[in-house]
Amino acid sequence: MCLPRAFFRSWKIKPFLFIAFRYLLGRGNKGNRYLLGAAAGIALSLIPIMVTLIVADGMIRGITDRFLELGTGHLQVFPRPPVLDAPTSLDTAAALIVPGTDDITGVWRELDGVGVILSTAGKTGASIRAVDPSFWQDEGSRRYLSVKDGEGVIEADNEALLGEDLAREVGAKVGGPLRLMTLRVGEDGRTIPRTTLFTVKGIVSSGYHELDAMWCIISYDTGKRILSDEISQSFLMVKIKEPYSEVDRAVFDIAWKLGGTFAVYTWRELQRAQYSSYESTRQMLIFIMALVVLVAAVNVSSAVSMLIIERQRDIAVLKSAGTGAPEINRIFLFCSLLTGIAGAVPGISAGLLIGCAINSIVRGIEAALSFVSALLNGEAVKILDPGFYLQEIPVIVDWQTVILIVFLTVLCSVLSSTFCARRAGKSRPIDLLRKF
């Protein structure tokens, strides 16, 4: 308790802070309307930056989580060349990475390749994922995999799951036949087509178009039979408890167990370009919004200037009573400080409320626009097309960034008013009194 008292006593903050409060919230109509207007401008400028921050972080986290749980996994293990039999080598590695140890929650074998689906509607390319069937029963996979029709489990070697968009394009139905053409390389080096008949077991979706638009999912054993090493890649997909904070330590533990014959990659390395693009977009959006906040904060200097003009009589009386220039400066710096806080607190609060309710707000706007469109014989309106965006935006609040925004907003408010406050402190009381 001694330190705050000594601080207030040495700097004489209390009386000048009280005067600043009176100037901002006093009953009089002199000057405070300018400060309140500046505070309102700051508040209005902070609302969009907070909504942008929450939506951008939510979209990035939602997409990233889907890639981690349904796409790349948290880690991937590849055999280093030269490898004569990659699947057999990975079987050996899988025996050394035991779920339940070193925070590892699951290990699955996967073969990725490409093929062509033949149907009465034509033919189209497909991304073939041959994975251990138990992968789709993992807790993380079940959280983000949505079964649109049929079942999301492969129980037989001739069963396949299709991504929702791919199934729509080829006209596939649950229980119907599916012809998948793949290529293998003959002994003479020529590519030989091979057609395999499957039954569509289910139609699935990750909720993100770019992830599952071309998915054709089959069992791992079937993939080994129809996908040749020349046109596919084999690896182990590994999941851990904390993919965001403990992934580097997990890489070290797994690499130490496997020795130098395997390469271990994190999800950040596997999708570096994509995640860098997301982060760059986020930073650019925040930067653009921050410019608006900066303009609003700098506008505080104009409000303080008008306050100084209208409070010249007060300045003259204070200086005549022996108040020095530093104390006069302090009054108006406190005014800018309080103005920044008065704008930042309600602006941040309103932005957080809107950002946390963004899904309900978007659905409400879509419903209203769809109603108007229906009256005009139009189609339903979608602000966020689920074919390209997440169907539900996760609410992610980065509190460190929120606190940083508040601090910088208040700091800019104070710094922008420094010159005006110093000019008020240098004014001569005799010159001011002559005006009144």
N, C-alpha and C positions, 0 to 999 in steps of 0.2 A: 504493500500500500504506500510505502514511502516514496518509491520511484515516481509513480504518477503524480503525487502531490508536489514533489520537487520539480517535476517537468512543467506542471501547470503554473507553479509559482514563479519559476525562472523565466518562462516565456510569456507569462501573463496572457494565457490563452482564453481563460474563461470569459472575461468581459468582451473581448473581440469576437469570440465565437457566438456569444449572446447577441451582439449587434448584427452579425452576419445572419443569424436565425431570424432576427426581426426584419431585416431587409428582404429575406426570402419569403417568410410566411407572415409578415406583419399585416395588420388590418389596413394600413394606409395603401394608397394606390400609386405611391411614388417608387418607381424602379422595379418593384417585385414582379410586376407583370412581364417585364423583359426576362427576368431570371426564370420564372415559371414557364414562359414560352420556350426558352432554351432547353429547360428540363424536359418539356413535352417533346421537343424535336429529338433529343437524345433517346427518349423512351421509344418513340415511333421508329427510329432507325435501328434500335437493338432488337425489335421484334422479328424482322425478317432474317437477321443474322443468326438468331437463336433457332428459328424454325429451319433454316438452311443447314445449320450444324447438326441438329437432331436427325433430320431427314437423310442428309448425306452419310452420317455415321451409321444410321440404321440400315440404309440400302447397302453400304459397303459390308457391314457385319453380316447382314442377311445373306448376301450373295456369297461372301467368303465362307460362312458356315456351311452353306450348301455344297460348295466346291470341296471343302474339307471332309464333310461327312459322306457325300455321295460321289465325288469325283476323284480327286487326287489322294484322299486320305491325309493323314497328318505327316506321314513319312513314306518314302518309297525306297526299296532296296533293289539294286540292279547288280547282276554279276558283271565283273570286269572282264573285258575280252583279253585273250581268246577263250571262249567257252564252247565246248563241243555240244553240250546238251544243257541249255539254259533252264528248262523246267526242272530237270533232275537236280541241277545245282541249287535252284531255289527251294526245292523240297528239303534239301539238307540244311539250308539256312533257316527255313521256317521251323525246323526242329530245335534250333538253338534260341529262337526268340519266343519265349513262353509267355502267353498272356497271364497277367496277375503278378508278374515280376517287373521291377523297375518302372512302375506306373504304366505298363503296357496293357491296354484293354482288348486288343484284338490284332490278329495277323491273318491275312488272306492272300492267296495266290491269284494273279490276274494275268490274262493275255489280252492285249489290245490289238485290233486289226481293222481292216476295212473290207466291205463287201457290197454287193448289189442285191437289193430286194426286187424280185420279179412278181408282178401281180397283173390282174386284168386292167388295172388303171395305168399300167406302164411299168417303168423301172426307175429306181432311185438309189442313190448311194446311202450307205449306212455305216455308222461307227459301231463296230462289234466289240462288246465287252464280255469276255469270258471270265467270270469270277466265281470263286467258291460260293455256293448258294447261301451259306450261313452269313455272308456279308450283308445281305438284305434284311437279315433278322437282327442285326446289331442295333442297339438302342439309338445311336446317332442316326443311322440310316433310316430307321422307322420314323424318327421324328420329322424328317424332311421329305421322305418319299410318300407321295400321295398316289393311291391306287384308284384310278379313274374308272376302271372296269375289270372284272375278273378277279384274279388273285395276284399278289405281289411276291409269290414264292415259286421257285423252280424246283420241281420234284423229280423230273425225268430228263434224260439226255436230249429228248427231241422237243422240249418245251422252250419257249422264248418269251421274253417281255419286250414290249415296244414302247418307246417314248410317245407321248400323246400326239405331237405334231406329225411324227413319222407314220403312226398308225392312220391318222386322218389322210395323209397324202397318198398312201398305198391302198386305202380302203380296207384295212385289216379289221377283223372282228374277233372277239374272244371266242375261242374254240375252233376258229377257222384255220385253214392251212396257210403256211408261209414258206415261200421258196427263197432260199438265201444262196447266192452264188459267190464263191470265193475263188481265189487263185492259188495254185501251188506251182513250184518250179520243178520241172522234170530233170532227169539226169543229163539231158542234153542242153539244159539251160533255158528251154522254152517254158513259157507260162501256160499252164493247163487249167481251164475253168472247171470248177466242181460245184454242183448244185446239191444242196441238202434241204430236205423237207422238214419243217418244224410245225408245231401247233402253237398258236398264240395263247399263252396262259393268262396274260394280263396286259393292261395298258396303264402305264405309270407316268408320273410327272414329278419333277423336283420343285415346281413352282417358279422356275427360271428358264426362259426359253433357250438361251445359249448353251445351257448345260446338257439338256436332254433332248434337243430337237432331233437328233439323228441316232438316238440310242436303240441298239438291238442287243439285248442282254441274253446270253446263253450260259450254260454251265461250264465250269472250267475244264472238265474232262472232254466235253464236246469240242471246246475251243482247241484243245491240244490235237484233236483228231482232224479238224478241218482247216486250221490256220497254220500255215507253214512258217518256219523261223524267218524266212526271207522277207515276209510281208507282215510281220507282227513283232511285238516286243513283250517280253516276259518280265515281271517284277513282283515283289511282295509289297502289299499295302499294309501299313501299320498305323494303328490308332493308339493314342496315349490319353491320360486323364486331362492334362492341361496343354493343349496344342499351342496356345498363344504365349505362355510364359516358360514352359519347360521343354520346348522342342529341341533346343540346342543341346541341352544335357542328355536328352534321349538319343540324339544322333551319336554323341560320344560313347554312350553305354553300348548301343547296338554295334557301332563300328568296332569297338574293342572286343566284343564277343565274336564277331564274324571274321576278324582279321583283315588282311589287305586284299582279299579276293572279291570283296563286294563294295559297291559305292552306295552311300546313304544320302538321300536328298530330302530336305524339308519342304513343306508346302510353299514356303516363301520363295525357295529357289525354283520349284517346278512351275510356278505361275508368276514369276517375277515381273514380266512385262505387264500382265493384266492388273496385278495389284498396284504396281507403280502408276498405271494409268488412272485407277480409281482414286488413289491418294492425291495425284496431281490435280484431278478434277475437283476434288474436295477443297484443296488449298486455294485453287483459283476462285471457286465460288465464295469462300470465306473472305478472300482478299477483296473481291469486288464489293461484298457487303460491308467490309471494314472501312472502305473508302467513304461510304455513306455515313457511317458512325463518326469517322474523323471529321467530316464536314460539319456534322451536328455538334460535335464537341468544340470545334474551333468557333462555332457560332456563339459559344458562351462568352468569348471575348467581346463581341458586339453588345451582348446583354450587359456585361459588366461596365462597358464604356457608357452606355446609356444610364446605368445606375449611378455612376460617378457624376455624370452631368446633373442628374436630378437630386443628388445628395450633396451638392457642394456646400450648402449651408451647414450640414452636419459635419462635414470635413473641416470647415472653417472654425466651428465651435470647438471641436476636438483638438485642433492644433493650437487654438488660442488658450486652451486649458492645459497645454504642455504635452500633448500627445505627439510623439515623434513620427518621422516619416516611416520607419520600419513597422510601427504599430498600425498606421493607416494602410500600408501595403498588406499587412496581415488580415485586416478586416475584409478587404475585397478578394484576397486569395481564398479566405474561408468561404466567401460567397460563391466563388467558382467551384470550390470543393463540394459544398453542399448542393449546388446546382447539378454537378455531375452525379452525385449519389442519388439525388431526388429523381434524376432521369434514368439512371442505371437500374435501380432496384425495381421499379414498376415495369420497365422495359424488359428486363431479364425475366421477371416473374410471368408477365404476359406471354413472352416468347416460349417459356418452358411449358406453360399451360396449353398453348396452341400446338406446340411440337408433340407433347405427350398425347394429345387427342387428335393427331393428324389423320389417323385412319378413319375415325368417325367423321371428321370434317370432310375428308375426300369422298367418303361414301354418301354423305348428305348432299354434297354439291353434285355428285353424279346422279343421285336420285332426282334432284330438282331439275337438272338439265335434261335428264331422260324423260321426265314428265312433260317438259315443254316441247322436247323433240317429238314425243308421241302425239301431242296435239297437232303438230305440223306434219304428221305421217312420216316422221324420221325414225332413225335407228337409235338404240340405246347408246348413251354417251359414256365413254370410259376415259377418265383423265389419265390414269395409269393403266395402260394396256397390259393385262396379265401375260400376254404372249411375249413381252419384252421387259417387263418390270416385275418386281415381287408383288404377289397378290396381297400380302400383308407386310407393312414396313415395321420392322422391329424398332422399339423405342430405346435408343441408346443416348445417354446423357454423359458427356465427357466433362466432369466437374472441374478438372484442372483447367480446361480451356475456358469454361464459363467464368471461373475466378479470374483468369488472365484477362478476359475481355472486360470484366468489370473494372479491374485495376487500370488497364490501359485507357479505358474511357474516362475514368476520373482523372488520371494523370494528364491526359490531353486537355481536359477542361481546365485544369489548374495552369498548365504550361502556357496555354493560349492566352490566359488572362494576366500573365506575369507583367508584360509591358504596360498594360492599362493600369494595373495596381501600382506599379512604380511611378507612373506619371501622376497618379492621385497623391502619392506620398510626397512628391516634390513640389506640389502646388503651394503658393504662399498664402497664408490666411488673410493678410491685408487685402490682397487682390480679390479674394473670394468675398470678404465682407463688404467691399465696395458695391457689389452687385445687389445687395439686399438692404 
